[in-house]
Amino acid sequence: MTCFANLSPLLLMRIILNNGEPMNRTSISTLKLALLATAYLTTPAAAQQTSADQESEERDRRDSQESRDKRSQDIVVTGERYTGGTVSIGKSAQSRREIPQSISIITRQQLDDRNFTKLEDVVKQTTGVTITRFDGGGNFNSIQSRGFDIGAIQLDGIPIPQGANFATALDAAIYEQIEVLRGPAGLLQGGGEPGGAINLVRKRALYRPALGAAVQLGSFDFHRAEVDLTGPLIASGALRGRVVGVIDRRDSHIVTVSNNKWLGYGTLELDITPATTLSAGYSRQEVRAGYDRGLPTFPDGTLIDLPVSSAVILRGTRQDLDTEDAFVELEHRLDNGGQIKFSARNVDRFLFYKFADSNSQLAPNGDLSMGNGEVQSKSKDRRYDLYFATPFQFGGLDHRLLIGASRNSSDFFGGNFAPGPALDFNLFAPDYDMAFPPVTLPGFQNVTKRSESAVYGQLQLSISDRLKLLGGGRLSYAEVETVRLGDGMTTSLSKPGGKFTPQLAVLYDVSDAVTAYTSYAETFVVQTALDAADELLPPRTGSQIEFGVKGEFFDSGLQAHAAVFRINDKNRAIADPDVINASIPGGEVRSQGFELEASGQVARGWDVLAGYAFTDTKFIKAPVSQLGMVFSTVTPRHSLNLFTRYAFPDNILSGLSVGGGVSYRSEFFAQSGPIRIVSGNYALINAQLGYEIGDNWSLNLTADNLFNKKYYEKVSGTVRQNFYGEPRRVALALRASF
């Protein structure tokens, strides 16, 4: 255990990273936590833990087949393999072959191999997923799959609505595995966009002491330190804890835009009985960044060809994003492998940004009108979920039952916006040091309250050893109300009543390694558009039919998947042809395509990830000007992600690993009236080089966009929101684990 003492200098890196500046309260708390953890592990009390460690190890061995098998573990980390273990997005733990929809798993090993720290960087490498960014630092994003938004991000199965104007997610350091389900997920999370769901599987407290630490250095003055400590808090291991701390400081390729982050996460687990566990946790993340809203185009829609560092910005821009996430879970494991689980989650998000952006098209001489101002908003989300899941036998065959209930509510406070007077700006000769005009925020003007109460269930019946039928659904009662804060008046109210979202599937095991399936799933979205009577339109309904095949090869070391799908989204708001400024629920769009994916090991030490998606989106029912046109213009028709890594076996190169890959996106565009802004297709080459230093240390060097390709990652309009992709980024990570 004395080896932990060697990590103290790494934890003190916080002081170095702060460059002598005063640390805020969260930063100091994170540093204290890391130092106290290290101090504990080097005290005589820690040395006395040895006998307790032995007792705990014996206990682990004794209970491994009884208690832990009952426990429906969320994941199984499979060393350096990229397959992941079981999937927890469907409430109870399942294999990928048991889920009749397309799903991808990003393991902790993949995150470390690629030096990924942000969710948006991770899912960008996932089959069929598109990231639409709204700021230069990449903190405001929306995530799309199959042409539609992914409406919510889950923490261990509990969803929180995705908001493009809040931090996309917490730092990836606190997650063990990330699961991406493509297609409607109404059964799992209620009303939401039909793009899918992302489930973040958090790091849990472990029975044995473990300490991980890492420092990273890289391009754009990137400095990062993290610590991860877990273990028993009493000798029996019945009470255990885990803490994770992150300090991340970096500039960006965009002039004046920095992007700094602090995060702390802690969780406790208490085994009330051998079969019942109470878990609680809290995390807080603060982002302090500069704020850029992208480049304009020339009046004819021609994209600007300038250095990728160019921006319409002033040095005083700010982007402050605070996220607090607290949860409680109570889980009881049944003798037959089933479980009863209650979860409660509360998420508070706050944002403030001070912006200066383009407010006009770019003149040939570089002149433009610059808008500016300040915005503040906040949201409070509360989620409660209770479910019972159990296997059972009937007729000599195994079946599975899931029943549950949930209650979700959220308050979004908006309208706190203060614009400043327009400024003159020249992009070819920029003055980033102009003073901001003073403005005063008026305070929050309104609050939008959303709530949903639901019951759900799913039954999987085995018709034979190979054939399974799956049926289920969710009955939801949703309500959306907007209240003006000045006088308390309700300005809009939607109570669509009970909404049932079904899910049906057939799964057939073609062999012991291959499963074919077909599935039907729905979701719904409460709309905000008003009809001629000033009433909110009824909800949109998204439905998907999917056919697919999933397989496991090389002793389950390689997982492969192929699927075709069609999603129809109906009752979309379109302009009322008879009443100005009114809408009718007559629109319909369609997304269809196919996906191929493989992940895992094809030989000892050889890991592969490969995914291809073809996506075609179209307006089916719409005004004549849109009919038959592309619906999701940000979604490329063709996308490809490939990465492979080889770790040399036991020879003179033992400990060395090399990897590389490519990300390809076909052409996409934005339509601004009669003007079409087109981003050409592009391919980015990525590389990795790693070295294991003994059993406890490792070095990992990564390079994204290795050949420094210049390209537009997003195109949006003639006034702003056009972003260059990031140039070559290199990062070197030193990791330790004990």
Long-range contacts (C-beta under 8 A, 24 or more apart in sequence): 1-41, 1-42, 1-46, 1-47, 1-49, 1-50, 1-209, 2-42, 2-47, 3-696, 3-738, 4-38, 4-41, 4-42, 4-46, 4-211, 4-738, 5-38, 5-42, 7-38, 7-211, 7-213, 7-227, 7-736, 7-738, 8-35, 8-38, 8-42, 10-213, 10-215, 10-225, 10-227, 10-736, 11-35, 11-38, 11-213, 11-225, 11-227, 13-215, 13-223, 13-225, 13-247, 14-225, 14-247, 16-223, 17-223, 17-224, 17-225, 17-247, 17-249, 18-247, 18-249, 24-262, 24-286, 26-262, 26-264, 26-284, 26-286, 27-247, 27-262, 29-264, 30-245, 30-246, 30-247, 30-262, 30-263, 30-264, 31-245, 33-243, 33-245, 33-264, 33-266, 34-227, 34-229, 34-245, 37-211, 37-227, 37-229, 37-243, 38-211, 38-227, 41-209, 41-211, 41-229, 46-209, 49-209, 49-235, 52-232, 52-235, 53-208, 53-209, 55-235, 55-236, 56-207, 56-208, 56-232, 56-235, 56-236, 56-237, 57-208, 59-207, 59-236, 59-237, 60-207, 60-208, 63-274, 67-274, 67-275, 67-333, 69-337, 70-275, 70-333, 70-334, 70-335, 70-337, 70-339, 71-333, 72-333, 72-337, 72-339, 72-389, 74-156, 74-176, 74-177, 74-201, 74-204, 75-176, 75-177, 75-201, 77-107, 77-108, 77-109, 77-176, 77-177, 78-107, 79-109, 80-109, 80-601, 80-605, 80-607, 80-647, 81-107, 81-109, 81-557, 81-600, 81-601, 81-607, 82-107, 82-109, 82-110, 82-599, 82-600, 82-601, 82-607, 82-608, 82-609, 83-107, 83-556, 83-557, 83-558, 83-559, 83-599, 83-600, 83-601, 84-177, 85-177, 87-179, 88-156, 88-157, 88-179, 88-199, 88-201, 89-154, 89-157, 89-179, 89-181, 89-188, 89-197, 89-199, 90-188, 91-157, 91-188, 91-341, 91-387, 91-389, 91-402, 91-404, 92-338, 92-339, 92-389, 92-400, 92-402, 96-550, 96-559, 96-561, 97-507, 97-515, 97-550, 97-551, 97-552, 98-507, 99-181, 100-470, 100-505, 100-506, 100-507, 100-517, 100-518, 100-519, 100-546, 100-548, 101-181, 101-182, 101-183, 101-519, 101-521, 101-546, 101-548, 102-127, 102-128, 102-181, 102-182, 102-183, 102-546, 102-548, 102-561, 102-563, 102-565, 102-595, 102-597, 103-179, 103-180, 103-181, 103-182, 104-179, 104-180, 104-182, 104-597, 104-599, 104-611, 105-177, 105-178, 105-179, 105-180, 105-599, 106-177, 106-178, 106-179, 106-180, 107-177, 108-175, 108-176, 108-177, 110-609, 111-172, 111-175, 111-178, 112-700, 112-733, 112-735, 113-607, 113-645, 113-657, 113-659, 113-688, 113-690, 113-700, 113-702, 114-643, 114-686, 114-688, 114-702, 115-216, 115-218, 115-700, 115-702, 115-731, 115-733, 116-172, 117-171, 117-172, 117-173, 117-216, 117-224, 117-248, 118-168, 118-169, 118-171, 118-172, 119-153, 119-168, 119-169, 119-172, 119-178, 119-198, 119-200, 120-168, 120-169, 122-172, 122-178, 123-178, 123-180, 123-198, 124-663, 125-609, 125-641, 125-643, 125-663, 126-180, 126-611, 126-641, 127-182, 127-595, 127-596, 127-597, 127-611, 127-612, 127-613, 127-639, 127-641, 128-182, 128-593, 128-595, 128-611, 128-613, 128-615, 128-639, 129-180, 129-182, 130-634, 130-635, 130-636, 130-639, 132-164, 132-634, 132-714, 133-713, 133-714, 133-723, 134-164, 134-165, 134-293, 134-721, 135-289, 135-291, 135-292, 135-293, 135-319, 136-252, 136-254, 136-257, 136-290, 136-291, 136-292, 136-293, 136-294, 136-311, 136-313, 136-723, 137-252, 137-254, 137-257, 137-258, 137-259, 137-289, 137-290, 137-291, 137-292, 137-319, 138-259, 139-167, 139-168, 139-259, 139-287, 139-289, 139-319, 139-321, 140-164, 140-165, 140-166, 140-168, 141-168, 143-168, 143-195, 143-198, 144-195, 144-632, 144-634, 144-635, 145-180, 145-182, 145-183, 145-195, 145-196, 146-182, 146-183, 146-194, 146-195, 146-196, 146-565, 146-567, 146-591, 146-593, 146-615, 146-635, 147-195, 147-567, 147-589, 147-591, 147-615, 147-617, 147-631, 147-632, 147-635, 148-193, 148-194, 148-195, 148-196, 148-542, 148-567, 148-569, 148-591, 148-632, 149-193, 149-195, 150-193, 150-195, 150-196, 150-197, 150-198, 151-189, 151-191, 151-192, 151-193, 151-195, 151-197, 151-523, 151-525, 152-185, 152-189, 152-192, 152-197, 152-198, 153-197, 153-198, 153-200, 154-188, 154-189, 154-197, 154-198, 154-199, 154-200, 155-199, 155-200, 155-202, 155-325, 155-327, 155-345, 156-199, 156-200, 156-201, 156-202, 156-327, 156-329, 156-343, 157-188, 157-199, 157-343, 157-385, 158-327, 158-343, 158-345, 158-383, 158-385, 159-188, 159-189, 159-190, 159-192, 159-197, 159-383, 159-408, 160-345, 160-347, 160-381, 160-383, 161-192, 161-381, 161-410, 161-450, 163-349, 163-379, 165-351, 165-377, 166-321, 166-323, 166-349, 166-351, 166-379, 167-285, 167-287, 167-321, 167-323, 167-349, 169-200, 170-200, 170-263, 170-265, 170-283, 170-285, 170-323, 170-325, 171-246, 171-248, 171-261, 171-263, 171-285, 173-226, 173-228, 173-244, 173-246, 173-263, 173-265, 174-202, 174-203, 174-244, 174-263, 174-265, 174-283, 175-200, 175-201, 175-202, 175-203, 176-201, 176-202, 176-203, 176-204, 177-201, 182-565, 182-595, 183-521, 183-544, 183-546, 183-565, 183-567, 184-501, 184-521, 184-522, 184-523, 184-542, 184-543, 184-544, 184-567, 185-521, 185-523, 186-474, 186-501, 186-503, 186-521, 186-522, 186-523, 186-524, 187-456, 187-458, 187-472, 187-473, 187-474, 187-501, 187-503, 187-521, 190-406, 190-408, 190-452, 190-454, 190-474, 190-476, 190-478, 190-501, 191-452, 191-476, 191-478, 191-499, 191-523, 191-524, 191-525, 191-526, 191-539, 192-523, 192-525, 193-523, 193-525, 193-542, 194-523, 194-542, 194-543, 194-544, 194-567, 194-569, 202-265, 202-267, 202-281, 203-228, 203-230, 203-242, 203-244, 203-265, 203-267, 204-242, 204-267, 204-269, 204-279, 205-230, 205-231, 205-240, 205-241, 205-242, 205-267, 205-268, 205-269, 205-279, 206-230, 206-231, 206-240, 206-242, 207-231, 207-232, 207-237, 207-240, 208-232, 208-237, 210-737, 210-738, 211-736, 211-737, 211-738, 212-735, 212-736, 212-737, 212-738, 213-735, 213-736, 214-733, 214-734, 214-735, 214-736, 215-733, 215-734, 216-731, 216-732, 216-733, 216-734, 217-731, 217-732, 218-250, 218-729, 218-730, 218-731, 218-732, 219-728, 219-729, 219-730, 219-731, 220-250, 220-251, 220-252, 220-253, 220-729, 221-249, 221-250, 221-251, 222-249, 222-250, 222-251, 222-731, 223-248, 223-249, 223-250, 224-248, 224-249, 224-250, 233-268, 237-271, 238-270, 238-271, 239-268, 239-269, 239-270, 239-271, 240-268, 240-269, 241-266, 241-267, 241-268, 241-269, 242-266, 242-267, 243-267, 252-290, 252-726, 253-308, 253-309, 253-724, 253-726, 253-727, 254-290, 254-292, 254-308, 254-309, 254-310, 254-311, 254-313, 255-309, 255-310, 255-311, 255-313, 255-432, 256-290, 256-292, 256-311, 256-313, 256-314, 256-315, 256-317, 256-432, 257-289, 257-290, 257-291, 257-292, 257-311, 257-313, 257-317, 258-288, 258-289, 258-290, 259-287, 259-289, 259-290, 260-287, 260-288, 260-289, 261-285, 261-286, 261-287, 261-288, 262-286, 275-332, 275-333, 275-334, 275-335, 276-330, 276-331, 276-332, 276-333, 277-329, 277-330, 277-331, 277-333, 278-328, 278-329, 278-330, 279-327, 279-328, 279-329, 279-330, 279-331, 280-326, 280-327, 280-328, 280-329, 281-326, 281-327, 282-324, 282-325, 282-326, 282-327, 283-323, 283-324, 283-325, 283-326, 284-322, 284-323, 284-324, 284-325, 285-321, 285-322, 285-323, 286-320, 286-321, 286-322, 287-319, 287-320, 287-321, 287-322, 288-318, 288-319, 288-320, 289-318, 289-319, 289-321, 290-317, 290-318, 290-319, 291-317, 291-318, 291-319, 291-353, 291-354, 291-355, 292-317, 292-357, 293-355, 293-357, 293-358, 293-720, 293-721, 294-357, 294-358, 294-714, 294-716, 294-720, 294-721, 294-722, 294-723, 295-358, 295-362, 295-427, 295-720, 295-722, 295-723, 295-724, 296-358, 296-360, 296-361, 296-362, 296-368, 296-427, 296-718, 296-719, 296-720, 296-722, 297-361, 297-362, 297-677, 297-717, 297-718, 297-722, 298-361, 298-362, 298-364, 298-718, 299-361, 299-362, 299-718, 300-675, 301-672, 301-675, 301-676, 301-677, 301-718, 303-677, 303-679, 303-712, 303-715, 303-722, 304-362, 304-427, 304-722, 306-427, 308-710, 308-724, 308-725, 308-727, 310-427, 310-430, 310-724, 311-430, 312-356, 312-357, 312-358, 312-368, 312-370, 312-425, 312-427, 312-430, 312-720, 313-356, 313-357, 313-432, 314-356, 314-370, 314-372, 314-432, 314-433, 314-434, 314-436, 315-432, 315-433, 316-354, 316-356, 316-435, 316-436, 317-353, 317-354, 317-355, 317-356, 318-352, 318-353, 318-354, 319-351, 319-352, 319-353, 320-350, 320-351, 320-352, 320-353, 321-349, 321-350, 321-351, 322-348, 322-349, 322-350, 322-351, 323-347, 323-348, 323-349, 323-350, 324-348, 324-349, 334-390, 336-390, 336-391, 336-392, 337-390, 337-391, 338-388, 338-389, 338-390, 338-391, 339-388, 339-389, 339-390, 340-386, 340-387, 340-388, 341-385, 341-386, 341-387, 341-389, 342-384, 342-385, 342-386, 343-383, 343-384, 343-385, 343-386, 344-382, 344-383, 344-384, 344-385, 345-381, 345-382, 345-383, 345-384, 346-380, 346-381, 346-382, 346-383, 347-379, 347-380, 347-381, 347-383, 348-378, 348-379, 348-380, 348-381, 349-378, 349-379, 349-381, 350-377, 350-378, 351-375, 351-376, 351-377, 351-378, 352-376, 354-436, 356-423, 356-436, 357-720, 358-425, 358-719, 358-720, 359-422, 359-719, 359-720, 360-719, 361-718, 361-719, 362-427, 365-426, 365-428, 366-426, 366-427, 366-428, 366-429, 367-424, 367-425, 367-426, 368-425, 368-426, 368-427, 369-422, 369-423, 369-424, 369-425, 370-422, 370-423, 370-424, 370-425, 371-419, 371-420, 371-422, 372-419, 372-420, 372-421, 372-422, 372-423, 372-436, 372-437, 373-417, 373-418, 373-419, 373-420, 373-439, 374-417, 374-418, 374-439, 374-441, 375-416, 375-417, 375-418, 376-416, 376-417, 376-441, 376-444, 377-412, 377-413, 377-414, 377-416, 377-444, 378-412, 378-413, 378-444, 379-410, 379-411, 379-412, 379-413, 380-410, 380-411, 381-408, 381-409, 381-410, 382-408, 382-409, 382-410, 383-407, 383-408, 384-408, 387-456, 397-462, 397-463, 397-464, 397-465, 398-462, 399-459, 399-460, 399-461, 399-462, 400-458, 400-459, 400-460, 401-457, 401-458, 401-459, 401-460, 402-456, 402-457, 402-458, 402-459, 402-472, 403-455, 403-456, 403-457, 404-455, 404-456, 404-457, 405-453, 405-454, 405-455, 405-456, 406-452, 406-453, 406-454, 406-456, 407-451, 407-452, 407-453, 407-454, 408-450, 408-451, 408-452, 408-453, 408-454, 409-449, 409-450, 409-451, 409-452, 410-449, 410-450, 410-451, 411-447, 411-448, 411-449, 412-447, 412-448, 412-450, 413-444, 413-446, 413-447, 414-444, 414-445, 414-446, 414-447, 414-448, 415-442, 415-444, 415-445, 415-446, 415-485, 416-441, 416-442, 416-443, 416-444, 416-445, 417-441, 417-442, 418-442, 443-485, 444-485, 445-484, 445-485, 445-486, 446-482, 446-483, 446-484, 446-485, 446-491, 447-482, 447-483, 447-485, 448-480, 448-481, 448-482, 448-483, 449-479, 449-480, 449-481, 449-482, 449-483, 450-478, 450-479, 450-480, 450-526, 451-478, 451-479, 452-476, 452-477, 452-478, 452-479, 453-477, 458-503, 465-509, 466-508, 466-509, 466-510, 467-506, 467-507, 467-508, 467-509, 468-506, 468-507, 468-508, 469-505, 469-506, 470-503, 470-504, 470-505, 470-506, 470-507, 470-519, 471-502, 471-503, 471-504, 471-505, 472-502, 472-503, 472-504, 473-500, 473-501, 473-502, 473-503, 474-500, 474-501, 475-499, 475-500, 476-500, 476-501, 476-524, 478-526, 478-539, 480-526, 480-528, 480-536, 492-528, 492-530, 492-536, 493-536, 494-526, 494-527, 494-528, 494-536, 496-526, 496-538, 496-539, 499-524, 499-539, 510-549, 513-551, 513-552, 513-553, 514-549, 514-550, 514-551, 514-552, 515-549, 515-550, 515-551, 516-548, 516-549, 517-546, 517-547, 517-548, 517-549, 517-550, 518-545, 518-546, 518-547, 518-548, 519-544, 519-545, 519-546, 520-544, 520-545, 520-546, 521-546, 527-571, 527-573, 527-585, 529-573, 529-583, 530-582, 530-583, 531-576, 531-582, 531-583, 531-584, 532-576, 532-578, 532-579, 532-582, 537-571, 537-573, 537-583, 537-584, 537-585, 538-571, 538-585, 539-571, 540-569, 540-570, 540-571, 540-572, 540-585, 541-569, 541-570, 541-571, 542-567, 542-568, 542-569, 542-570, 543-567, 543-568, 543-570, 544-568, 553-600, 554-600, 554-601, 554-602, 554-603, 557-600, 557-601, 557-602, 558-598, 558-599, 558-600, 558-601, 558-602, 558-608, 559-598, 559-599, 559-600, 560-597, 560-598, 561-595, 561-596, 561-597, 561-598, 562-594, 562-595, 562-596, 562-597, 563-594, 563-595, 564-592, 564-593, 564-594, 565-591, 565-592, 565-593, 565-594, 565-595, 566-590, 566-591, 566-592, 567-591, 567-592, 568-620, 574-621, 574-622, 574-623, 575-623, 586-621, 587-619, 587-621, 587-622, 588-619, 588-620, 588-621, 588-622, 589-617, 589-618, 589-619, 589-620, 589-622, 589-631, 590-617, 590-618, 590-620, 590-631, 591-615, 591-616, 591-617, 591-618, 591-631, 591-632, 592-616, 604-649, 605-646, 605-647, 605-648, 605-649, 605-657, 606-644, 606-645, 606-646, 606-647, 607-644, 607-645, 607-646, 607-647, 607-659, 608-643, 608-644, 608-645, 609-641, 609-642, 609-643, 609-644, 609-661, 610-641, 610-642, 610-643, 611-640, 611-641, 611-642, 612-638, 612-639, 612-640, 612-641, 613-638, 613-639, 613-640, 614-638, 615-639, 629-671, 630-669, 633-668, 633-669, 633-670, 633-671, 634-668, 634-670, 634-714, 635-668, 636-665, 636-666, 636-667, 636-668, 636-681, 637-666, 637-667, 638-664, 638-665, 638-666, 638-681, 639-664, 639-665, 639-666, 640-664, 643-686, 645-688, 647-690, 655-691, 655-692, 655-693, 656-689, 656-690, 656-691, 656-692, 657-688, 657-689, 657-690, 657-691, 657-692, 658-688, 658-689, 658-690, 659-687, 659-688, 659-689, 659-690, 660-685, 660-686, 660-687, 660-688, 661-685, 661-686, 662-686, 668-715, 669-715, 670-715, 670-716, 670-717, 672-717, 672-718, 675-718, 677-715, 677-716, 677-717, 677-718, 677-722, 678-715, 679-711, 679-712, 679-713, 679-714, 679-715, 680-711, 680-712, 682-709, 682-711, 682-725, 683-709, 684-709, 684-725, 696-736, 696-737, 696-738, 697-734, 697-735, 697-736, 698-734, 698-735, 698-736, 699-732, 699-733, 699-734, 699-735, 700-732, 700-733, 700-735, 701-730, 701-731, 701-732, 701-733, 702-730, 702-731, 702-733, 703-728, 703-729, 703-730, 704-728, 704-729, 705-729
